[in-house]
């Protein structure tokens, strides 16, 4: 019933004095004394321990931090830090530091990283065989009762060993490579199961028989992979034995990590010796780590002996992998024993002549393997040995290695491994010497371009002497350019491109690109080398960030033309634009750069089709927008607008790019007005109108409704700021015109969301702009406001939504603002309605009438909600409090009916006690403060009628 009375109230806006209100809202400044405080002033720490022993006559200054006072060496003895203890601790620290330096660190590439590469590289289609006690390993073992006599267990093990000595082995023939790998894996699993069930003899048989397979080179191309598979089993066995002996030493307390042989009990030592006696010859390497349990110098004595024993292996391929395994075990257990590692490599050099012996040559003829292929079988083992040898080795060792290689006639395989293993800085310093050695190499077994590839990798990481760089490049390219195979050529050229870019000018880089084009264009060889060609581009972009230099190279764009595959071409274009955005320091207008990058961006844009994912579109648009933002023609605004026109036609399929172009044009219009202020006003106005026309034509092409709405509003604001009133009016009317088309739901990050929240935000922004928009002389009072409110009235809002009423409440502050004699803000040189109407009573009456209509609509809505209190009362309370706040801030509450309406709304919002108490209390405090002002005393009476209710 009260709602009807409320609707009959007459609206009067409160007179606002914005400057006075602003002064009242400003905070009072407080002076700070910074004499004793500064954020960068160091903090003083008081030594309370020293203060306890001070005399009573000590001054305050003497009791401050004593960090600069040397400690008393005698008193420090009480803390256990006497000079001798400190010296002992320092010595121990030095010893530990030295041990850590000798240990293998994270910069050492582990064997596990090379394992997968070897298995993938060395394969075969030939049939393989396994000669072993296979059926014994995979047949069910005899189950021994826990209560069996010890003599029975001993007799069973002796019988098993007799079977082993009699050689009762059977051979599995005609296995494929995958079958062979599966059988080896099964043997590894059988070893673990046998060990877990205390079948130690069976486990030992598996290890012995598998290790025998290492002497079989019948399928020679597969030998490196076979070595990896078999040594996996040896590693498993060594770990099991070590853990077994360790557990025997853990009673009653476990051994420390840094234990010595003196800490090991006799039983564990005896068991350890027993295992060493059971395992013949080089298989002892598998349990090499167990030497720690026997003696302090066990490892140091055993490693050289095992190194020498490998000299007895006749097959050089088997011998080199045996040395690699021993180096691997030795590096893990005793990395400080460098002499044995060096000895292994020098023995390898001495035995390398065996490769050319009759026995090896006959073997290669029998297996139909050429020397170059055979030599590649040595690479993993030699590389591993040299990695162990060169790890943290002094530079002098490289010199010794080079001298020994020269004595062997500069064997290409060894030379390649040396360059790959030693530190790049050492190799770069001797780059000229290495080139001389490469020239002396025999190319029959190992192509020279591979040697130059290894040298180039080192020079990509370290710099040779400056005076040697050009001769080095010339010598390298003499060899590279003669490589006939396109794949071998581009692999090597890709490596040396980085050296060229790193040390030379665009002239040399252009020459290299020309040579690559020459080699890769015939027979479209580039189609098989896209990864290498992409790598070349990446390296060029890494070192050349000046795009005027980049695009001035004659062969760069022809090089780009070799990327014929669409996906690869787009990826290359992405990398170019990405580098440009990251490294271009200032906007550019260089026509060479702009034409080239427009072509690059067009390639990216043209790759978009109906199947392109949205994420891909966003990514491409982000890069293109980055390029657009870096284009500037300075004060040549017409040229800038022409560029935007061209870009709009070029990138029409990427909506984010079109949006960026509209923003760019709006910024251009504002910049034009700022720069040309006071001069060439007609020309400036014409250009601004051209910018507005660009935006007005372009915005309708956007599919996103809210992008169109926001850009219409933004463009209207820009036109208004530039005194282009008719253009501003057109933009704002267009925005109002498409509001009925806004969809109820929009897609955000792939999910359907209600559009009401976004629409409310836009309308609030739109209303704030309308304050300064003058009425059209041929239209009625506040025609844009009325048009907007009519749209809101006719729009199909969600069922049970209060969005429409919230718009009405938000429109009331605008109407109150347009009633003021002086507006809160204005636009220079634009006469708003405050000037046009000058407080005309008819204008004010129209505004008040419109406010009354809006308030009536809100009150009618509240009355309708009140009929269903159970479902909608909480919405009613929120809206009532919002309208109360609006009346309090903008209404003239001296009017009795308006005052009573405000009180009724307050009481309604607190009807059930669910209004936020904190907000209500703060609101009351604000009203009390306002009532103290002479022009607001009428609020004092209203306060007495505003009550707070609790839920209780």
QUIRANOR-V959983 format. One record per helix or strand of 3 or more residues. SS is the DSSP state (2 for helix, 1 for strand). FROM is the first residue (numbers start at 1). TO is the last residue. Records with the same first field share a line. If there is no record, write none. Layout:
SS = FROM-TO / FROM-TO
This chain:
2 = 2-7 / 18-25 / 48-52 / 61-63 / 75-79 / 83-102 / 111-121 / 134-138 / 150-166 / 177-196 / 200-215 / 220-248 / 261-263 / 266-278 / 281-293 / 298-312 / 316-333 / 338-356 / 358-367 / 371-376 / 379-390 / 395-407 / 412-421 / 424-429 / 431-440 / 448-461 / 466-480 / 486-503 / 506-528 / 530-543 / 547-552 / 554-560 / 566-583 / 591-606 / 614-629 / 637-650 / 655-675 / 681-699 / 705-721 / 725-741 / 756-770 / 783-794 / 803-818 / 833-837 / 841-866 / 869-890 / 896-909 / 917-931 / 934-936 / 938-943
1 = 128-133 / 170-175 / 745-748 / 751-754
